[in-house]
Amino acid sequence: MDLSKFFDRVNHDILMGRLEKRIEDKRVLGLIRRYLEAGVMVSGVVVERHEGTPQGGPLSPLLANVLLDEVDKELERRGHAFVRYANDSNVYVRSRHAGNGCWRG
C-alpha cells in the first residue's frame, strides 16, 4: 500500500501539533516549521509551500512516521502484522477476506 501524494499533502499544523506533544524544545520545533514552509524552486521561480514536506530529504520519512503512528497503532490493535517505512506499507493478513476488510470500521 502506498499513500498516494502523501508527502505533497501533509498538513503542517496537524504535523506540528503532533510534534509539539513529543518535542519540548521550541527552537527545534521552529526549525522544523521553517523546513516545512521553505519554498521550492519550480522552473527557476521560488514557490511558497503551505502543505507537504520536502521529498527526498532525510527528515521527511521521520515526519511521516510521526504522522502515521496512529495508523500503526490501529493496525496493531486489529492484530495485523505489518511493515511500514514512511508512506509505504505492507499489511499481512491470513485471508483475502481479511485483507478486503482491513480498513473498514
ZADO-1210 file (C-alpha; in nm, 4 decimals, padded with zeros to 6 digits):
<atoms>
<atom x="00.0000" y="00.0000" z="00.0000" code="MET" pos="1"/>
<atom x="00.1324" y="00.3433" z="-00.0909" code="ASP" pos="2"/>
<atom x="-00.0441" y="00.6550" z="00.0326" code="LEU" pos="3"/>
<atom x="-00.0734" y="00.8498" z="-00.2915" code="SER" pos="4"/>
<atom x="00.0606" y="01.2057" z="-00.2823" code="LYS" pos="5"/>
<atom x="00.1240" y="01.1686" z="00.0929" code="PHE" pos="6"/>
<atom x="00.4291" y="01.3948" z="00.1031" code="PHE" pos="7"/>
<atom x="00.2545" y="01.6564" z="-00.1125" code="ASP" pos="8"/>
<atom x="-00.0496" y="01.6801" z="00.1166" code="ARG" pos="9"/>
<atom x="00.0882" y="01.6778" z="00.4705" code="VAL" pos="10"/>
<atom x="-00.0934" y="01.9420" z="00.6766" code="ASN" pos="11"/>
<atom x="00.1717" y="02.1484" z="00.8546" code="HIS" pos="12"/>
<atom x="-00.0467" y="02.2445" z="01.1509" code="ASP" pos="13"/>
<atom x="-00.1522" y="01.8871" z="01.2247" code="ILE" pos="14"/>
<atom x="00.2057" y="01.7657" z="01.1958" code="LEU" pos="15"/>
<atom x="00.3391" y="02.0432" z="01.4181" code="MET" pos="16"/>
<atom x="00.0697" y="01.9685" z="01.6765" code="GLY" pos="17"/>
<atom x="00.1815" y="01.6071" z="01.6946" code="ARG" pos="18"/>
<atom x="00.5458" y="01.7098" z="01.7163" code="LEU" pos="19"/>
<atom x="00.4702" y="01.9544" z="01.9988" code="GLU" pos="20"/>
<atom x="00.3415" y="01.6596" z="02.2047" code="LYS" pos="21"/>
<atom x="00.6819" y="01.4904" z="02.1688" code="ARG" pos="22"/>
<atom x="00.9338" y="01.7749" z="02.1486" code="ILE" pos="23"/>
<atom x="00.9709" y="02.0388" z="02.4196" code="GLU" pos="24"/>
<atom x="01.2482" y="02.2450" z="02.2589" code="ASP" pos="25"/>
<atom x="01.0810" y="02.5390" z="02.0808" code="LYS" pos="26"/>
<atom x="01.3966" y="02.6003" z="01.8762" code="ARG" pos="27"/>
<atom x="01.3758" y="02.2524" z="01.7235" code="VAL" pos="28"/>
<atom x="01.0055" y="02.2992" z="01.6543" code="LEU" pos="29"/>
<atom x="01.0764" y="02.6340" z="01.4885" code="GLY" pos="30"/>
<atom x="01.3466" y="02.4796" z="01.2735" code="LEU" pos="31"/>
<atom x="01.1101" y="02.2024" z="01.1602" code="ILE" pos="32"/>
<atom x="00.8373" y="02.4590" z="01.0825" code="ARG" pos="33"/>
<atom x="01.0822" y="02.6597" z="00.8680" code="ARG" pos="34"/>
<atom x="01.1897" y="02.3385" z="00.6929" code="TYR" pos="35"/>
<atom x="00.8263" y="02.2614" z="00.6102" code="LEU" pos="36"/>
<atom x="00.7494" y="02.6116" z="00.4866" code="GLU" pos="37"/>
<atom x="01.0657" y="02.6580" z="00.2817" code="ALA" pos="38"/>
<atom x="00.9758" y="02.7355" z="-00.0759" code="GLY" pos="39"/>
<atom x="01.0549" y="02.5092" z="-00.3664" code="VAL" pos="40"/>
<atom x="01.2071" y="02.6150" z="-00.6938" code="MET" pos="41"/>
<atom x="00.9933" y="02.5402" z="-00.9993" code="VAL" pos="42"/>
<atom x="01.1340" y="02.6457" z="-01.3366" code="SER" pos="43"/>
<atom x="01.3683" y="02.8901" z="-01.1672" code="GLY" pos="44"/>
<atom x="01.0963" y="03.0551" z="-00.9555" code="VAL" pos="45"/>
<atom x="01.0575" y="03.0019" z="-00.5794" code="VAL" pos="46"/>
<atom x="00.7044" y="02.8871" z="-00.4968" code="VAL" pos="47"/>
<atom x="00.5701" y="02.9100" z="-00.1419" code="GLU" pos="48"/>
<atom x="00.4728" y="02.5864" z="00.0298" code="ARG" pos="49"/>
<atom x="00.1652" y="02.5731" z="00.2556" code="HIS" pos="50"/>
<atom x="00.1345" y="02.1957" z="00.2791" code="GLU" pos="51"/>
<atom x="00.3504" y="01.8931" z="00.2176" code="GLY" pos="52"/>
<atom x="00.7055" y="01.8036" z="00.3128" code="THR" pos="53"/>
<atom x="01.0208" y="01.8225" z="00.1032" code="PRO" pos="54"/>
<atom x="01.0613" y="01.4857" z="-00.0680" code="GLN" pos="55"/>
<atom x="01.3936" y="01.3102" z="-00.0728" code="GLY" pos="56"/>
<atom x="01.5183" y="01.4824" z="00.2398" code="GLY" pos="57"/>
<atom x="01.6232" y="01.2865" z="00.5470" code="PRO" pos="58"/>
<atom x="01.3598" y="01.4496" z="00.7670" code="LEU" pos="59"/>
<atom x="01.0533" y="01.3615" z="00.5574" code="SER" pos="60"/>
<atom x="01.0415" y="00.9871" z="00.6454" code="PRO" pos="61"/>
<atom x="01.0769" y="01.0732" z="01.0142" code="LEU" pos="62"/>
<atom x="00.7919" y="01.3246" z="00.9927" code="LEU" pos="63"/>
<atom x="00.5802" y="01.0666" z="00.8084" code="ALA" pos="64"/>
<atom x="00.6419" y="00.8212" z="01.0911" code="ASN" pos="65"/>
<atom x="00.5146" y="01.0761" z="01.3431" code="VAL" pos="66"/>
<atom x="00.2005" y="01.1396" z="01.1381" code="LEU" pos="67"/>
<atom x="00.1278" y="00.7735" z="01.0688" code="LEU" pos="68"/>
<atom x="00.1887" y="00.6498" z="01.4234" code="ASP" pos="69"/>
<atom x="-00.1874" y="00.6319" z="01.4840" code="GLU" pos="70"/>
<atom x="-00.2300" y="00.4124" z="01.1747" code="VAL" pos="71"/>
<atom x="00.0331" y="00.1765" z="01.3149" code="ASP" pos="72"/>
<atom x="-00.1461" y="00.1619" z="01.6490" code="LYS" pos="73"/>
<atom x="-00.4777" y="00.0821" z="01.4803" code="GLU" pos="74"/>
<atom x="-00.3193" y="-00.1969" z="01.2762" code="LEU" pos="75"/>
<atom x="-00.1650" y="-00.3356" z="01.5956" code="GLU" pos="76"/>
<atom x="-00.4993" y="-00.3103" z="01.7771" code="ARG" pos="77"/>
<atom x="-00.6595" y="-00.5151" z="01.4986" code="ARG" pos="78"/>
<atom x="-00.3858" y="-00.7757" z="01.5281" code="GLY" pos="79"/>
<atom x="-00.2388" y="-00.7231" z="01.1801" code="HIS" pos="80"/>
<atom x="00.1247" y="-00.7885" z="01.1023" code="ALA" pos="81"/>
<atom x="00.2702" y="-00.5023" z="00.9014" code="PHE" pos="82"/>
<atom x="00.5845" y="-00.3248" z="00.7930" code="VAL" pos="83"/>
<atom x="00.5868" y="00.0461" z="00.7187" code="ARG" pos="84"/>
<atom x="00.8544" y="00.2913" z="00.6105" code="TYR" pos="85"/>
<atom x="00.7310" y="00.6473" z="00.5701" code="ALA" pos="86"/>
<atom x="00.4205" y="00.6272" z="00.3485" code="ASN" pos="87"/>
<atom x="00.4807" y="00.2754" z="00.2124" code="ASP" pos="88"/>
<atom x="00.3236" y="-00.0173" z="00.3978" code="SER" pos="89"/>
<atom x="00.2763" y="-00.3896" z="00.3675" code="ASN" pos="90"/>
<atom x="-00.0050" y="-00.5336" z="00.5780" code="VAL" pos="91"/>
<atom x="-00.0076" y="-00.9102" z="00.6187" code="TYR" pos="92"/>
<atom x="-00.3388" y="-01.0859" z="00.6836" code="VAL" pos="93"/>
<atom x="-00.4422" y="-01.4510" z="00.6891" code="ARG" pos="94"/>
<atom x="-00.7044" y="-01.4404" z="00.4130" code="SER" pos="95"/>
<atom x="-00.8245" y="-01.2396" z="00.1145" code="ARG" pos="96"/>
<atom x="-01.1442" y="-01.1650" z="00.3096" code="HIS" pos="97"/>
<atom x="-00.9445" y="-01.0169" z="00.5978" code="ALA" pos="98"/>
<atom x="-00.7437" y="-00.8075" z="00.3529" code="GLY" pos="99"/>
<atom x="-01.0530" y="-00.6705" z="00.1838" code="ASN" pos="100"/>
<atom x="-01.1995" y="-00.5634" z="00.5190" code="GLY" pos="101"/>
<atom x="-00.8764" y="-00.4310" z="00.6654" code="CYS" pos="102"/>
<atom x="-00.9734" y="-00.0622" z="00.6513" code="TRP" pos="103"/>
<atom x="-01.3408" y="-00.0893" z="00.7425" code="ARG" pos="104"/>
<atom x="-01.4550" y="00.0245" z="01.0880" code="GLY" pos="105"/>
</atoms>
